[in-house]
Amino acid sequence: MQKVKEEKDVEVTVSADMKCERQCIEAVKKANKMLGLIKRNFRDKSKETVMPLYKSLVRPHLEYCCQVWSPYLRKYINLIECF
């Protein structure tokens, strides 16, 4: 049996030291891609248009399985909350 540094299961990445840094970075990258998609494809940038798009396309990437990988260090929380 080989030793691995990270394991990905159900789209949640867990490292050998049980830190969620990689998962936080991946979640923020996916959310940022969705924000770019919204920015490129929608002309109307009013709050009434952007908020439903944000809630349906961006937030799920930041909240997916957060009970499992729940960030507990301040730097990970800030990384996610800066959105």
C-alpha positions in Angstrom: 0.0 0.0 0.0 1.4 3.4 -1.0 1.4 6.5 1.1 -0.3 9.6 -0.4 -0.2 13.2 0.5 -3.8 14.0 -0.5 -6.9 12.0 -1.2 -10.0 13.2 -3.1 -13.3 11.7 -2.4 -16.7 13.0 -3.4 -14.9 16.2 -4.7 -13.5 16.9 -1.2 -9.7 17.0 -0.9 -8.2 15.9 2.4 -4.5 16.0 3.1 -2.5 13.6 5.2 -2.3 16.2 8.0 -6.1 16.7 7.9 -5.8 20.4 6.8 -8.3 21.8 4.4 -6.0 24.3 2.6 -6.2 22.5 -0.8 -10.0 22.3 -0.5 -10.3 26.0 0.3 -8.1 26.9 -2.6 -10.0 24.7 -5.1 -13.4 26.0 -3.9 -12.3 29.6 -4.3 -10.9 28.9 -7.8 -14.2 27.3 -8.9 -16.2 30.2 -7.5 -13.9 32.7 -9.2 -14.4 30.9 -12.5 -18.2 31.2 -12.0 -17.8 34.9 -11.3 -15.9 35.3 -14.5 -18.6 33.5 -16.4 -21.2 35.9 -15.0 -19.1 38.9 -15.8 -18.5 37.8 -19.4 -22.0 36.7 -20.2 -24.4 39.1 -18.6 -24.5 42.8 -19.5 -27.0 43.8 -16.8 -24.9 44.0 -13.6 -27.7 45.3 -11.4 -28.1 43.8 -7.9 -31.4 42.2 -9.0 -29.6 40.3 -11.7 -26.3 39.5 -10.0 -27.5 38.3 -6.6 -29.6 35.3 -7.9 -26.8 34.4 -10.2 -24.3 34.6 -7.4 -26.5 32.5 -5.1 -27.1 29.8 -7.7 -23.7 29.6 -9.4 -21.0 30.8 -7.0 -22.1 30.0 -3.5 -22.6 26.3 -4.0 -18.9 26.0 -4.8 -18.0 27.7 -1.6 -20.5 25.8 0.6 -20.2 22.3 -0.9 -19.6 19.7 1.9 -18.4 22.5 4.2 -19.5 20.3 7.2 -16.8 17.8 6.2 -13.9 20.1 5.4 -15.0 23.0 7.7 -12.2 25.6 7.7 -11.1 26.3 11.3 -8.0 28.4 10.7 -8.5 32.2 10.3 -6.5 32.3 7.0 -8.8 29.7 5.4 -11.9 31.4 6.6 -10.7 34.8 5.3 -9.8 33.2 2.0 -13.4 32.0 1.5 -15.1 35.0 3.0 -13.3 37.5 0.9 -15.8 36.6 -1.8 
